[in-house]
């Protein structure tokens, strides 16, 4: 059986904790990570996109994970989907 190398295509990993007011983000590579807390609105989500795309311009090389918080994640999910992320 061959090992699963599907994760090798990702260069940047991003985990997001979502609350009504904020998105708490940790992003980075296997060797370094960064933390940022942004507002859960258009301004904060736009800043998150800029941060991620500066760190890794190839959108297909970014893996983004977040908890399913129902309506609290709607804005973020719609923007990420619209940006092919």
C-alpha positions, 0 to 999 in steps of 0.5 A: 500500500502506498502512503497518502501524499495528498497533504504534500500539495499544501504549503500553507495551513490555516486554522480559524476559530470563529466567534460573533465578533472575531476570527482567531487565526493561526497560519503557517508552514511546517517550520513556522506559524503566526497568530492574528485576531481579526474582526469577523466582518468584511474588513477582517476577512479582507485582511485575512485574504491579504495575509494568506495570499502574501504568505502563499500566492498559489491559492491551491496550495493553501489549506483552510480549516475552521469549525462549523459555527453555523451562521457565524461562519457564513460571511467567511465561507462565502468569501473564501468560496468566491475566492476559490480558497 
